[in-house]
Amino acid sequence: MQTSKQADWHRADIRAALEKRGTNLRALSVRAGLAKDTLRNALTRPWPKGERIIAQAIGVDPSVIWPSRYNR
């Protein structure tokens, strides 16, 4: 039986989803009380807090954006 693996969203798709909702990583970082570029870290390495902030802004669960980090 073969299972299909979902790929993580590409970072450009994450940025586009945020922009469609009128925000960006920098604005989210500042709103969350973080340094302006801090949320970029979640695009390249696991960081649950940052992933939750980004996912909430997009309106999905973090496991939808990063299935490889959550579906183990």
PDB file of N, CA, C, O and CB in Angstrom:
ATOM      1  N   MET A   1       0.834  -1.174   0.000  1.00  0.00           N
ATOM      2  CA  MET A   1       0.000   0.000   0.000  1.00  0.00           C
ATOM      3  C   MET A   1       0.882   1.242   0.000  1.00  0.00           C
ATOM      4  O   MET A   1       1.788   1.370   0.823  1.00  0.00           O
ATOM      5  CB  MET A   1      -0.950  -0.004   1.206  1.00  0.00           C
ATOM      6  N   GLN A   2       0.614   2.138  -0.913  1.00  0.00           N
ATOM      7  CA  GLN A   2       1.420   3.335  -1.038  1.00  0.00           C
ATOM      8  C   GLN A   2       0.681   4.509  -0.405  1.00  0.00           C
ATOM      9  O   GLN A   2      -0.510   4.711  -0.638  1.00  0.00           O
ATOM     10  CB  GLN A   2       1.749   3.624  -2.519  1.00  0.00           C
ATOM     11  N   THR A   3       1.409   5.277   0.400  1.00  0.00           N
ATOM     12  CA  THR A   3       0.804   6.458   0.998  1.00  0.00           C
ATOM     13  C   THR A   3       1.329   7.689   0.288  1.00  0.00           C
ATOM     14  O   THR A   3       2.490   7.735  -0.118  1.00  0.00           O
ATOM     15  CB  THR A   3       1.095   6.531   2.516  1.00  0.00           C
ATOM     16  N   SER A   4       0.479   8.679   0.140  1.00  0.00           N
ATOM     17  CA  SER A   4       0.929   9.901  -0.519  1.00  0.00           C
ATOM     18  C   SER A   4       1.423  10.876   0.537  1.00  0.00           C
ATOM     19  O   SER A   4       0.759  11.125   1.543  1.00  0.00           O
ATOM     20  CB  SER A   4      -0.208  10.534  -1.368  1.00  0.00           C
ATOM     21  N   LYS A   5       2.593  11.414   0.284  1.00  0.00           N
ATOM     22  CA  LYS A   5       3.165  12.388   1.196  1.00  0.00           C
ATOM     23  C   LYS A   5       2.889  13.776   0.651  1.00  0.00           C
ATOM     24  O   LYS A   5       3.118  14.055  -0.526  1.00  0.00           O
ATOM     25  CB  LYS A   5       4.686  12.157   1.388  1.00  0.00           C
ATOM     26  N   GLN A   6       2.399  14.630   1.511  1.00  0.00           N
ATOM     27  CA  GLN A   6       2.193  15.999   1.098  1.00  0.00           C
ATOM     28  C   GLN A   6       3.481  16.769   1.322  1.00  0.00           C
ATOM     29  O   GLN A   6       4.179  16.562   2.315  1.00  0.00           O
ATOM     30  CB  GLN A   6       1.016  16.644   1.863  1.00  0.00           C
ATOM     31  N   ALA A   7       3.784  17.648   0.401  1.00  0.00           N
ATOM     32  CA  ALA A   7       4.981  18.464   0.517  1.00  0.00           C
ATOM     33  C   ALA A   7       4.684  19.716   1.329  1.00  0.00           C
ATOM     34  O   ALA A   7       3.562  20.221   1.334  1.00  0.00           O
ATOM     35  CB  ALA A   7       5.520  18.838  -0.872  1.00  0.00           C
ATOM     36  N   ASP A   8       5.699  20.201   2.008  1.00  0.00           N
ATOM     37  CA  ASP A   8       5.581  21.484   2.696  1.00  0.00           C
ATOM     38  C   ASP A   8       5.353  22.582   1.663  1.00  0.00           C
ATOM     39  O   ASP A   8       5.798  22.474   0.520  1.00  0.00           O
ATOM     40  CB  ASP A   8       6.848  21.782   3.550  1.00  0.00           C
ATOM     41  N   TRP A   9       4.664  23.627   2.069  1.00  0.00           N
ATOM     42  CA  TRP A   9       4.465  24.760   1.170  1.00  0.00           C
ATOM     43  C   TRP A   9       5.817  25.393   0.865  1.00  0.00           C
ATOM     44  O   TRP A   9       6.696  25.437   1.725  1.00  0.00           O
ATOM     45  CB  TRP A   9       3.492  25.804   1.791  1.00  0.00           C
ATOM     46  N   HIS A  10       5.976  25.871  -0.335  1.00  0.00           N
ATOM     47  CA  HIS A  10       7.173  26.621  -0.708  1.00  0.00           C
ATOM     48  C   HIS A  10       7.130  27.970   0.003  1.00  0.00           C
ATOM     49  O   HIS A  10       6.054  28.528   0.216  1.00  0.00           O
ATOM     50  CB  HIS A  10       7.272  26.804  -2.263  1.00  0.00           C
ATOM     51  N   ARG A  11       8.281  28.487   0.364  1.00  0.00           N
ATOM     52  CA  ARG A  11       8.306  29.767   1.092  1.00  0.00           C
ATOM     53  C   ARG A  11       7.640  30.894   0.311  1.00  0.00           C
ATOM     54  O   ARG A  11       7.053  31.794   0.911  1.00  0.00           O
ATOM     55  CB  ARG A  11       9.739  30.155   1.415  1.00  0.00           C
ATOM     56  N   ALA A  12       7.723  30.859  -1.017  1.00  0.00           N
ATOM     57  CA  ALA A  12       7.052  31.887  -1.823  1.00  0.00           C
ATOM     58  C   ALA A  12       5.535  31.773  -1.697  1.00  0.00           C
ATOM     59  O   ALA A  12       4.830  32.781  -1.722  1.00  0.00           O
ATOM     60  CB  ALA A  12       7.469  31.770  -3.301  1.00  0.00           C
ATOM     61  N   ASP A  13       5.036  30.552  -1.561  1.00  0.00           N
ATOM     62  CA  ASP A  13       3.594  30.351  -1.384  1.00  0.00           C
ATOM     63  C   ASP A  13       3.130  30.854  -0.015  1.00  0.00           C
ATOM     64  O   ASP A  13       2.028  31.387   0.115  1.00  0.00           O
ATOM     65  CB  ASP A  13       3.237  28.862  -1.546  1.00  0.00           C
ATOM     66  N   ILE A  14       3.965  30.684   0.987  1.00  0.00           N
ATOM     67  CA  ILE A  14       3.632  31.185   2.324  1.00  0.00           C
ATOM     68  C   ILE A  14       3.582  32.707   2.294  1.00  0.00           C
ATOM     69  O   ILE A  14       2.643  33.315   2.807  1.00  0.00           O
ATOM     70  CB  ILE A  14       4.664  30.692   3.379  1.00  0.00           C
ATOM     71  N   ARG A  15       4.591  33.312   1.696  1.00  0.00           N
ATOM     72  CA  ARG A  15       4.623  34.778   1.598  1.00  0.00           C
ATOM     73  C   ARG A  15       3.424  35.296   0.805  1.00  0.00           C
ATOM     74  O   ARG A  15       2.822  36.305   1.174  1.00  0.00           O
ATOM     75  CB  ARG A  15       5.938  35.246   0.937  1.00  0.00           C
ATOM     76  N   ALA A  16       3.080  34.612  -0.276  1.00  0.00           N
ATOM     77  CA  ALA A  16       1.934  35.029  -1.095  1.00  0.00           C
ATOM     78  C   ALA A  16       0.630  34.907  -0.315  1.00  0.00           C
ATOM     79  O   ALA A  16      -0.231  35.782  -0.404  1.00  0.00           O
ATOM     80  CB  ALA A  16       1.857  34.189  -2.381  1.00  0.00           C
ATOM     81  N   ALA A  17       0.482  33.834   0.443  1.00  0.00           N
ATOM     82  CA  ALA A  17      -0.735  33.650   1.241  1.00  0.00           C
ATOM     83  C   ALA A  17      -0.868  34.766   2.278  1.00  0.00           C
ATOM     84  O   ALA A  17      -1.970  35.252   2.533  1.00  0.00           O
ATOM     85  CB  ALA A  17      -0.724  32.269   1.940  1.00  0.00           C
ATOM     86  N   LEU A  18       0.244  35.165   2.865  1.00  0.00           N
ATOM     87  CA  LEU A  18       0.207  36.264   3.827  1.00  0.00           C
ATOM     88  C   LEU A  18      -0.157  37.575   3.137  1.00  0.00           C
ATOM     89  O   LEU A  18      -0.971  38.347   3.645  1.00  0.00           O
ATOM     90  CB  LEU A  18       1.560  36.399   4.541  1.00  0.00           C
ATOM     91  N   GLU A  19       0.444  37.820   1.988  1.00  0.00           N
ATOM     92  CA  GLU A  19       0.156  39.063   1.267  1.00  0.00           C
ATOM     93  C   GLU A  19      -1.291  39.130   0.812  1.00  0.00           C
ATOM     94  O   GLU A  19      -1.883  40.209   0.793  1.00  0.00           O
ATOM     95  CB  GLU A  19       1.076  39.202   0.066  1.00  0.00           C
ATOM     96  N   LYS A  20      -1.869  37.992   0.445  1.00  0.00           N
ATOM     97  CA  LYS A  20      -3.286  37.964   0.066  1.00  0.00           C
ATOM     98  C   LYS A  20      -4.168  38.374   1.238  1.00  0.00           C
ATOM     99  O   LYS A  20      -5.292  38.837   1.045  1.00  0.00           O
ATOM    100  CB  LYS A  20      -3.685  36.563  -0.428  1.00  0.00           C
ATOM    101  N   ARG A  21      -3.658  38.205   2.441  1.00  0.00           N
ATOM    102  CA  ARG A  21      -4.410  38.573   3.642  1.00  0.00           C
ATOM    103  C   ARG A  21      -3.969  39.925   4.189  1.00  0.00           C
ATOM    104  O   ARG A  21      -4.330  40.307   5.303  1.00  0.00           O
ATOM    105  CB  ARG A  21      -4.247  37.502   4.715  1.00  0.00           C
ATOM    106  N   GLY A  22      -3.180  40.645   3.390  1.00  0.00           N
ATOM    107  CA  GLY A  22      -2.805  42.012   3.743  1.00  0.00           C
ATOM    108  C   GLY A  22      -1.692  42.159   4.759  1.00  0.00           C
ATOM    109  O   GLY A  22      -1.602  43.178   5.443  1.00  0.00           O
ATOM    110  N   THR A  23      -0.846  41.152   4.862  1.00  0.00           N
ATOM    111  CA  THR A  23       0.260  41.246   5.808  1.00  0.00           C
ATOM    112  C   THR A  23       1.495  40.577   5.221  1.00  0.00           C
ATOM    113  O   THR A  23       1.467  40.083   4.094  1.00  0.00           O
ATOM    114  CB  THR A  23      -0.116  40.602   7.161  1.00  0.00           C
ATOM    115  N   ASN A  24       2.563  40.565   5.980  1.00  0.00           N
ATOM    116  CA  ASN A  24       3.798  39.902   5.557  1.00  0.00           C
ATOM    117  C   ASN A  24       4.550  39.441   6.800  1.00  0.00           C
ATOM    118  O   ASN A  24       4.145  39.737   7.924  1.00  0.00           O
ATOM    119  CB  ASN A  24       4.687  40.855   4.686  1.00  0.00           C
ATOM    120  N   LEU A  25       5.631  38.726   6.596  1.00  0.00           N
ATOM    121  CA  LEU A  25       6.383  38.169   7.721  1.00  0.00           C
ATOM    122  C   LEU A  25       6.899  39.250   8.660  1.00  0.00           C
ATOM    123  O   LEU A  25       6.857  39.090   9.880  1.00  0.00           O
ATOM    124  CB  LEU A  25       7.545  37.342   7.211  1.00  0.00           C
ATOM    125  N   ARG A  26       7.379  40.336   8.099  1.00  0.00           N
ATOM    126  CA  ARG A  26       7.931  41.414   8.922  1.00  0.00           C
ATOM    127  C   ARG A  26       6.854  42.019   9.827  1.00  0.00           C
ATOM    128  O   ARG A  26       7.074  42.212  11.022  1.00  0.00           O
ATOM    129  CB  ARG A  26       8.549  42.506   8.030  1.00  0.00           C
ATOM    130  N   ALA A  27       5.695  42.314   9.247  1.00  0.00           N
ATOM    131  CA  ALA A  27       4.601  42.895  10.032  1.00  0.00           C
ATOM    132  C   ALA A  27       4.131  41.926  11.119  1.00  0.00           C
ATOM    133  O   ALA A  27       3.857  42.335  12.247  1.00  0.00           O
ATOM    134  CB  ALA A  27       3.423  43.271   9.113  1.00  0.00           C
ATOM    135  N   LEU A  28       4.042  40.648  10.773  1.00  0.00           N
ATOM    136  CA  LEU A  28       3.641  39.649  11.773  1.00  0.00           C
ATOM    137  C   LEU A  28       4.650  39.579  12.917  1.00  0.00           C
ATOM    138  O   LEU A  28       4.269  39.485  14.083  1.00  0.00           O
ATOM    139  CB  LEU A  28       3.494  38.264  11.118  1.00  0.00           C
ATOM    140  N   SER A  29       5.924  39.625  12.579  1.00  0.00           N
ATOM    141  CA  SER A  29       6.969  39.575  13.602  1.00  0.00           C
ATOM    142  C   SER A  29       6.818  40.729  14.579  1.00  0.00           C
ATOM    143  O   SER A  29       6.828  40.536  15.795  1.00  0.00           O
ATOM    144  CB  SER A  29       8.361  39.608  12.956  1.00  0.00           C
ATOM    145  N   VAL A  30       6.678  41.927  14.033  1.00  0.00           N
ATOM    146  CA  VAL A  30       6.562  43.113  14.877  1.00  0.00           C
ATOM    147  C   VAL A  30       5.303  43.034  15.737  1.00  0.00           C
ATOM    148  O   VAL A  30       5.345  43.334  16.930  1.00  0.00           O
ATOM    149  CB  VAL A  30       6.542  44.390  14.015  1.00  0.00           C
ATOM    150  N   ARG A  31       4.178  42.627  15.131  1.00  0.00           N
ATOM    151  CA  ARG A  31       2.925  42.497  15.879  1.00  0.00           C
ATOM    152  C   ARG A  31       3.034  41.483  17.017  1.00  0.00           C
ATOM    153  O   ARG A  31       2.386  41.627  18.053  1.00  0.00           O
ATOM    154  CB  ARG A  31       1.798  42.094  14.938  1.00  0.00           C
ATOM    155  N   ALA A  32       3.854  40.464  16.815  1.00  0.00           N
ATOM    156  CA  ALA A  32       4.025  39.427  17.839  1.00  0.00           C
ATOM    157  C   ALA A  32       5.062  39.817  18.893  1.00  0.00           C
ATOM    158  O   ALA A  32       5.334  39.050  19.817  1.00  0.00           O
ATOM    159  CB  ALA A  32       4.431  38.114  17.185  1.00  0.00           C
ATOM    160  N   GLY A  33       5.638  41.012  18.750  1.00  0.00           N
ATOM    161  CA  GLY A  33       6.629  41.466  19.714  1.00  0.00           C
ATOM    162  C   GLY A  33       8.008  40.877  19.485  1.00  0.00           C
ATOM    163  O   GLY A  33       8.833  40.831  20.397  1.00  0.00           O
ATOM    164  N   LEU A  34       8.253  40.430  18.265  1.00  0.00           N
ATOM    165  CA  LEU A  34       9.540  39.828  17.910  1.00  0.00           C
ATOM    166  C   LEU A  34      10.353  40.814  17.079  1.00  0.00           C
ATOM    167  O   LEU A  34       9.819  41.808  16.588  1.00  0.00           O
ATOM    168  CB  LEU A  34       9.335  38.497  17.133  1.00  0.00           C
ATOM    169  N   ALA A  35      11.637  40.537  16.925  1.00  0.00           N
ATOM    170  CA  ALA A  35      12.455  41.335  16.018  1.00  0.00           C
ATOM    171  C   ALA A  35      11.884  41.196  14.613  1.00  0.00           C
ATOM    172  O   ALA A  35      11.300  40.166  14.276  1.00  0.00           O
ATOM    173  CB  ALA A  35      13.955  40.893  16.063  1.00  0.00           C
ATOM    174  N   LYS A  36      12.051  42.225  13.796  1.00  0.00           N
ATOM    175  CA  LYS A  36      11.351  42.298  12.509  1.00  0.00           C
ATOM    176  C   LYS A  36      11.571  41.123  11.566  1.00  0.00           C
ATOM    177  O   LYS A  36      10.680  40.814  10.774  1.00  0.00           O
ATOM    178  CB  LYS A  36      11.758  43.525  11.817  1.00  0.00           C
ATOM    179  N   ASP A  37      12.691  40.472  11.618  1.00  0.00           N
ATOM    180  CA  ASP A  37      12.957  39.367  10.692  1.00  0.00           C
ATOM    181  C   ASP A  37      12.897  37.984  11.345  1.00  0.00           C
ATOM    182  O   ASP A  37      13.262  36.991  10.716  1.00  0.00           O
ATOM    183  CB  ASP A  37      14.307  39.556  10.064  1.00  0.00           C
ATOM    184  N   THR A  38      12.453  37.909  12.573  1.00  0.00           N
ATOM    185  CA  THR A  38      12.480  36.658  13.332  1.00  0.00           C
ATOM    186  C   THR A  38      11.632  35.552  12.719  1.00  0.00           C
ATOM    187  O   THR A  38      12.061  34.398  12.697  1.00  0.00           O
ATOM    188  CB  THR A  38      12.018  36.911  14.730  1.00  0.00           C
ATOM    189  N   LEU A  39      10.448  35.868  12.225  1.00  0.00           N
ATOM    190  CA  LEU A  39       9.572  34.813  11.705  1.00  0.00           C
ATOM    191  C   LEU A  39      10.118  34.143  10.446  1.00  0.00           C
ATOM    192  O   LEU A  39       9.665  33.057  10.083  1.00  0.00           O
ATOM    193  CB  LEU A  39       8.209  35.384  11.414  1.00  0.00           C
ATOM    194  N   ARG A  40      11.071  34.766   9.782  1.00  0.00           N
ATOM    195  CA  ARG A  40      11.683  34.107   8.614  1.00  0.00           C
ATOM    196  C   ARG A  40      12.306  32.775   9.009  1.00  0.00           C
ATOM    197  O   ARG A  40      12.401  31.866   8.185  1.00  0.00           O
ATOM    198  CB  ARG A  40      12.752  35.017   7.974  1.00  0.00           C
ATOM    199  N   ASN A  41      12.730  32.654  10.259  1.00  0.00           N
ATOM    200  CA  ASN A  41      13.343  31.400  10.720  1.00  0.00           C
ATOM    201  C   ASN A  41      12.414  30.208  10.544  1.00  0.00           C
ATOM    202  O   ASN A  41      12.870  29.103  10.253  1.00  0.00           O
ATOM    203  CB  ASN A  41      13.746  31.519  12.181  1.00  0.00           C
ATOM    204  N   ALA A  42      11.127  30.421  10.717  1.00  0.00           N
ATOM    205  CA  ALA A  42      10.167  29.314  10.610  1.00  0.00           C
ATOM    206  C   ALA A  42      10.062  28.782   9.187  1.00  0.00           C
ATOM    207  O   ALA A  42       9.577  27.669   8.979  1.00  0.00           O
ATOM    208  CB  ALA A  42       8.794  29.763  11.089  1.00  0.00           C
ATOM    209  N   LEU A  43      10.507  29.554   8.211  1.00  0.00           N
ATOM    210  CA  LEU A  43      10.450  29.089   6.822  1.00  0.00           C
ATOM    211  C   LEU A  43      11.496  28.028   6.526  1.00  0.00           C
ATOM    212  O   LEU A  43      11.320  27.213   5.621  1.00  0.00           O
ATOM    213  CB  LEU A  43      10.632  30.254   5.874  1.00  0.00           C
ATOM    214  N   THR A  44      12.583  28.036   7.286  1.00  0.00           N
ATOM    215  CA  THR A  44      13.683  27.128   6.972  1.00  0.00           C
ATOM    216  C   THR A  44      13.969  26.068   8.027  1.00  0.00           C
ATOM    217  O   THR A  44      14.671  25.094   7.754  1.00  0.00           O
ATOM    218  CB  THR A  44      14.907  27.914   6.750  1.00  0.00           C
ATOM    219  N   ARG A  45      13.432  26.249   9.232  1.00  0.00           N
ATOM    220  CA  ARG A  45      13.672  25.252  10.281  1.00  0.00           C
ATOM    221  C   ARG A  45      12.491  25.216  11.245  1.00  0.00           C
ATOM    222  O   ARG A  45      11.788  26.214  11.405  1.00  0.00           O
ATOM    223  CB  ARG A  45      14.985  25.563  11.047  1.00  0.00           C
ATOM    224  N   PRO A  46      12.275  24.090  11.875  1.00  0.00           N
ATOM    225  CA  PRO A  46      11.150  23.963  12.798  1.00  0.00           C
ATOM    226  C   PRO A  46      11.218  24.978  13.945  1.00  0.00           C
ATOM    227  O   PRO A  46      12.246  25.127  14.606  1.00  0.00           O
ATOM    228  CB  PRO A  46      11.105  22.553  13.363  1.00  0.00           C
ATOM    229  N   TRP A  47      10.117  25.655  14.157  1.00  0.00           N
ATOM    230  CA  TRP A  47       9.961  26.583  15.268  1.00  0.00           C
ATOM    231  C   TRP A  47       8.464  26.700  15.538  1.00  0.00           C
ATOM    232  O   TRP A  47       7.803  27.561  14.957  1.00  0.00           O
ATOM    233  CB  TRP A  47      10.612  27.993  14.955  1.00  0.00           C
ATOM    234  N   PRO A  48       7.922  25.859  16.401  1.00  0.00           N
ATOM    235  CA  PRO A  48       6.473  25.797  16.610  1.00  0.00           C
ATOM    236  C   PRO A  48       5.795  27.134  16.887  1.00  0.00           C
ATOM    237  O   PRO A  48       4.716  27.391  16.352  1.00  0.00           O
ATOM    238  CB  PRO A  48       6.191  24.888  17.733  1.00  0.00           C
ATOM    239  N   LYS A  49       6.392  27.985  17.703  1.00  0.00           N
ATOM    240  CA  LYS A  49       5.768  29.278  17.997  1.00  0.00           C
ATOM    241  C   LYS A  49       5.616  30.103  16.722  1.00  0.00           C
ATOM    242  O   LYS A  49       4.544  30.647  16.457  1.00  0.00           O
ATOM    243  CB  LYS A  49       6.597  30.056  19.039  1.00  0.00           C
ATOM    244  N   GLY A  50       6.671  30.194  15.945  1.00  0.00           N
ATOM    245  CA  GLY A  50       6.615  30.960  14.702  1.00  0.00           C
ATOM    246  C   GLY A  50       5.664  30.346  13.693  1.00  0.00           C
ATOM    247  O   GLY A  50       4.948  31.058  12.989  1.00  0.00           O
ATOM    248  N   GLU A  51       5.658  29.037  13.626  1.00  0.00           N
ATOM    249  CA  GLU A  51       4.756  28.336  12.704  1.00  0.00           C
ATOM    250  C   GLU A  51       3.300  28.630  13.049  1.00  0.00           C
ATOM    251  O   GLU A  51       2.473  28.828  12.159  1.00  0.00           O
ATOM    252  CB  GLU A  51       5.014  26.815  12.742  1.00  0.00           C
ATOM    253  N   ARG A  52       2.991  28.660  14.348  1.00  0.00           N
ATOM    254  CA  ARG A  52       1.614  28.965  14.777  1.00  0.00           C
ATOM    255  C   ARG A  52       1.215  30.390  14.403  1.00  0.00           C
ATOM    256  O   ARG A  52       0.093  30.621  13.954  1.00  0.00           O
ATOM    257  CB  ARG A  52       1.470  28.768  16.295  1.00  0.00           C
ATOM    258  N   ILE A  53       2.117  31.337  14.583  1.00  0.00           N
ATOM    259  CA  ILE A  53       1.825  32.737  14.252  1.00  0.00           C
ATOM    260  C   ILE A  53       1.537  32.874  12.764  1.00  0.00           C
ATOM    261  O   ILE A  53       0.567  33.523  12.373  1.00  0.00           O
ATOM    262  CB  ILE A  53       3.002  33.655  14.657  1.00  0.00           C
ATOM    263  N   ILE A  54       2.374  32.268  11.938  1.00  0.00           N
ATOM    264  CA  ILE A  54       2.199  32.343  10.485  1.00  0.00           C
ATOM    265  C   ILE A  54       0.913  31.647  10.060  1.00  0.00           C
ATOM    266  O   ILE A  54       0.126  32.200   9.293  1.00  0.00           O
ATOM    267  CB  ILE A  54       3.404  31.717   9.763  1.00  0.00           C
ATOM    268  N   ALA A  55       0.705  30.445  10.556  1.00  0.00           N
ATOM    269  CA  ALA A  55      -0.482  29.673  10.172  1.00  0.00           C
ATOM    270  C   ALA A  55      -1.767  30.378  10.583  1.00  0.00           C
ATOM    271  O   ALA A  55      -2.737  30.392   9.826  1.00  0.00           O
ATOM    272  CB  ALA A  55      -0.434  28.282  10.797  1.00  0.00           C
ATOM    273  N   GLN A  56      -1.778  30.956  11.766  1.00  0.00           N
ATOM    274  CA  GLN A  56      -2.968  31.668  12.233  1.00  0.00           C
ATOM    275  C   GLN A  56      -3.271  32.848  11.314  1.00  0.00           C
ATOM    276  O   GLN A  56      -4.434  33.108  11.007  1.00  0.00           O
ATOM    277  CB  GLN A  56      -2.778  32.154  13.687  1.00  0.00           C
ATOM    278  N   ALA A  57      -2.248  33.557  10.875  1.00  0.00           N
ATOM    279  CA  ALA A  57      -2.456  34.693   9.975  1.00  0.00           C
ATOM    280  C   ALA A  57      -3.009  34.244   8.626  1.00  0.00           C
ATOM    281  O   ALA A  57      -3.780  34.967   7.995  1.00  0.00           O
ATOM    282  CB  ALA A  57      -1.146  35.454   9.772  1.00  0.00           C
ATOM    283  N   ILE A  58      -2.617  33.051   8.187  1.00  0.00           N
ATOM    284  CA  ILE A  58      -3.097  32.514   6.910  1.00  0.00           C
ATOM    285  C   ILE A  58      -4.477  31.882   7.076  1.00  0.00           C
ATOM    286  O   ILE A  58      -5.263  31.832   6.129  1.00  0.00           O
ATOM    287  CB  ILE A  58      -2.101  31.476   6.349  1.00  0.00           C
ATOM    288  N   GLY A  59      -4.764  31.405   8.275  1.00  0.00           N
ATOM    289  CA  GLY A  59      -6.066  30.800   8.537  1.00  0.00           C
ATOM    290  C   GLY A  59      -6.104  29.295   8.383  1.00  0.00           C
ATOM    291  O   GLY A  59      -7.149  28.716   8.087  1.00  0.00           O
ATOM    292  N   VAL A  60      -4.947  28.659   8.588  1.00  0.00           N
ATOM    293  CA  VAL A  60      -4.865  27.203   8.520  1.00  0.00           C
ATOM    294  C   VAL A  60      -4.068  26.692   9.715  1.00  0.00           C
ATOM    295  O   VAL A  60      -3.460  27.477  10.443  1.00  0.00           O
ATOM    296  CB  VAL A  60      -4.215  26.740   7.185  1.00  0.00           C
ATOM    297  N   ASP A  61      -4.071  25.392   9.913  1.00  0.00           N
ATOM    298  CA  ASP A  61      -3.268  24.767  10.947  1.00  0.00           C
ATOM    299  C   ASP A  61      -1.820  24.675  10.458  1.00  0.00           C
ATOM    300  O   ASP A  61      -1.594  24.474   9.265  1.00  0.00           O
ATOM    301  CB  ASP A  61      -3.828  23.360  11.314  1.00  0.00           C
ATOM    302  N   PRO A  62      -0.833  24.817  11.353  1.00  0.00           N
ATOM    303  CA  PRO A  62       0.561  24.690  10.924  1.00  0.00           C
ATOM    304  C   PRO A  62       0.861  23.387  10.178  1.00  0.00           C
ATOM    305  O   PRO A  62       1.726  23.360   9.303  1.00  0.00           O
ATOM    306  CB  PRO A  62       1.462  24.792  12.120  1.00  0.00           C
ATOM    307  N   SER A  63       0.155  22.315  10.520  1.00  0.00           N
ATOM    308  CA  SER A  63       0.405  21.029   9.861  1.00  0.00           C
ATOM    309  C   SER A  63      -0.002  21.039   8.392  1.00  0.00           C
ATOM    310  O   SER A  63       0.435  20.181   7.625  1.00  0.00           O
ATOM    311  CB  SER A  63      -0.339  19.923  10.583  1.00  0.00           C
ATOM    312  N   VAL A  64      -0.821  21.986   7.997  1.00  0.00           N
ATOM    313  CA  VAL A  64      -1.191  22.123   6.586  1.00  0.00           C
ATOM    314  C   VAL A  64      -0.025  22.728   5.808  1.00  0.00           C
ATOM    315  O   VAL A  64       0.247  22.320   4.678  1.00  0.00           O
ATOM    316  CB  VAL A  64      -2.467  23.000   6.428  1.00  0.00           C
ATOM    317  N   ILE A  65       0.655  23.688   6.401  1.00  0.00           N
ATOM    318  CA  ILE A  65       1.776  24.365   5.738  1.00  0.00           C
ATOM    319  C   ILE A  65       3.040  23.510   5.783  1.00  0.00           C
ATOM    320  O   ILE A  65       3.778  23.432   4.802  1.00  0.00           O
ATOM    321  CB  ILE A  65       2.041  25.729   6.393  1.00  0.00           C
ATOM    322  N   TRP A  66       3.282  22.876   6.917  1.00  0.00           N
ATOM    323  CA  TRP A  66       4.497  22.072   7.116  1.00  0.00           C
ATOM    324  C   TRP A  66       4.154  20.642   7.513  1.00  0.00           C
ATOM    325  O   TRP A  66       4.435  20.245   8.644  1.00  0.00           O
ATOM    326  CB  TRP A  66       5.394  22.710   8.187  1.00  0.00           C
ATOM    327  N   PRO A  67       3.560  19.860   6.627  1.00  0.00           N
ATOM    328  CA  PRO A  67       3.197  18.490   7.004  1.00  0.00           C
ATOM    329  C   PRO A  67       4.402  17.646   7.428  1.00  0.00           C
ATOM    330  O   PRO A  67       4.261  16.753   8.263  1.00  0.00           O
ATOM    331  CB  PRO A  67       2.493  17.813   5.850  1.00  0.00           C
ATOM    332  N   SER A  68       5.564  17.912   6.875  1.00  0.00           N
ATOM    333  CA  SER A  68       6.742  17.114   7.243  1.00  0.00           C
ATOM    334  C   SER A  68       7.146  17.327   8.694  1.00  0.00           C
ATOM    335  O   SER A  68       7.802  16.472   9.288  1.00  0.00           O
ATOM    336  CB  SER A  68       7.913  17.454   6.333  1.00  0.00           C
ATOM    337  N   ARG A  69       6.766  18.444   9.260  1.00  0.00           N
ATOM    338  CA  ARG A  69       7.122  18.753  10.643  1.00  0.00           C
ATOM    339  C   ARG A  69       6.106  18.200  11.640  1.00  0.00           C
ATOM    340  O   ARG A  69       6.411  18.062  12.824  1.00  0.00           O
ATOM    341  CB  ARG A  69       7.250  20.252  10.821  1.00  0.00           C
ATOM    342  N   TYR A  70       4.909  17.887  11.171  1.00  0.00           N
ATOM    343  CA  TYR A  70       3.845  17.474  12.085  1.00  0.00           C
ATOM    344  C   TYR A  70       3.339  16.059  11.846  1.00  0.00           C
ATOM    345  O   TYR A  70       2.898  15.400  12.788  1.00  0.00           O
ATOM    346  CB  TYR A  70       2.704  18.423  11.979  1.00  0.00           C
ATOM    347  N   ASN A  71       3.389  15.589  10.636  1.00  0.00           N
ATOM    348  CA  ASN A  71       2.846  14.265  10.300  1.00  0.00           C
ATOM    349  C   ASN A  71       3.945  13.221  10.302  1.00  0.00           C
ATOM    350  O   ASN A  71       4.392  12.783   9.242  1.00  0.00           O
ATOM    351  CB  ASN A  71       2.149  14.293   8.929  1.00  0.00           C
ATOM    352  N   ARG A  72       4.376  12.826  11.469  1.00  0.00           N
ATOM    353  CA  ARG A  72       5.466  11.850  11.567  1.00  0.00           C
ATOM    354  C   ARG A  72       4.951  10.533  12.027  1.00  0.00           C
ATOM    355  O   ARG A  72       5.723   9.584  12.170  1.00  0.00           O
ATOM    356  CB  ARG A  72       6.549  12.329  12.504  1.00  0.00           C
TER     357      ARG A  72
END
